[in-house]
């Protein structure tokens, strides 16, 4: 099942893959609310995502839009991706901050 997301063979016994590390259209942030967590604790996590321009035209501009869940502050950088050719790759960062 994991191979459908990782595009290849994967041996689960050799390493641990966090859902946060899958370059997939949806994002997963794992918040560890351990026994020592209190209401003043902050948690911040940044993911890098890579996208490839697969069409419909070589030159295209995408504006990233997102909605943060309640209680989470999200930041995306950059919010605009401008492609000049097909199969060009661009990356962006997504940072989520939460209090728990």
C-alpha positions in Angstrom: 0.0 0.0 0.0 2.8 2.4 0.8 4.3 2.0 -2.6 1.3 3.7 -4.2 2.4 6.9 -2.4 6.2 6.5 -2.6 6.2 5.4 -6.3 8.4 2.4 -5.8 9.3 -0.5 -3.6 9.6 0.2 0.0 10.8 -2.1 2.8 8.9 -1.0 6.0 11.2 -3.0 8.2 14.3 -1.0 7.1 13.2 2.5 8.2 10.4 4.5 9.5 8.5 6.9 7.2 6.6 9.7 8.7 3.4 10.7 6.9 4.9 14.3 7.0 7.7 13.2 4.7 5.4 12.0 1.8 5.4 14.4 -1.0 1.7 14.1 -1.4 -0.9 16.8 -2.1 -2.3 16.7 1.4 -0.2 17.5 4.4 0.2 15.7 7.7 1.6 17.3 10.8 2.2 15.1 13.8 2.0 16.9 17.1 3.4 15.0 20.1 1.3 15.9 23.1 3.4 14.1 25.6 2.8 13.8 29.3 4.8 17.1 30.0 2.7 19.2 27.6 0.8 22.1 29.1 -1.4 24.8 27.7 1.6 27.2 27.2 3.5 24.8 25.0 4.2 25.8 21.4 4.9 23.4 18.6 6.2 24.4 15.1 6.9 22.1 12.2 8.0 23.0 8.6 7.6 20.8 5.6 9.1 21.2 2.1 6.9 20.3 -0.9 8.1 20.0 -4.5 5.7 20.4 -7.4 6.3 19.7 -11.1 4.6 21.6 -14.0 2.9 18.9 -16.0 0.7 21.2 -18.0 -1.5 22.4 -19.6 1.1 25.0 -20.9 4.8 25.6 -20.4 4.3 29.0 -18.8 1.8 29.0 -15.9 1.5 30.7 -12.5 0.0 29.1 -9.5 -1.1 30.9 -6.3 -1.1 28.7 -3.3 -4.2 28.9 -1.2 -4.7 27.2 2.1 -7.0 27.2 5.2 -5.5 26.5 8.6 -7.4 24.3 11.0 -8.7 26.0 14.1 -5.9 26.6 16.6 -3.2 26.3 14.0 -1.2 29.2 12.4 0.0 28.3 8.9 2.6 30.1 6.8 3.4 29.2 3.2 6.5 30.6 1.4 6.4 31.5 -1.4 2.7 31.8 -2.1 3.2 32.2 -5.9 4.9 29.6 -8.1 5.7 30.8 -11.7 6.8 28.1 -14.1 8.4 28.8 -17.5 8.7 25.3 -19.0 7.0 21.9 -18.8 8.4 19.6 -16.1 10.1 22.4 -14.3 10.2 21.8 -10.5 9.6 24.3 -7.8 9.5 24.0 -4.0 7.7 25.7 -1.2 7.7 25.6 2.6 4.7 25.1 4.8 5.1 25.9 8.5 2.4 25.1 11.0 2.4 26.3 14.6 0.1 25.1 17.3 -0.4 25.6 21.0 -1.2 22.6 23.1 
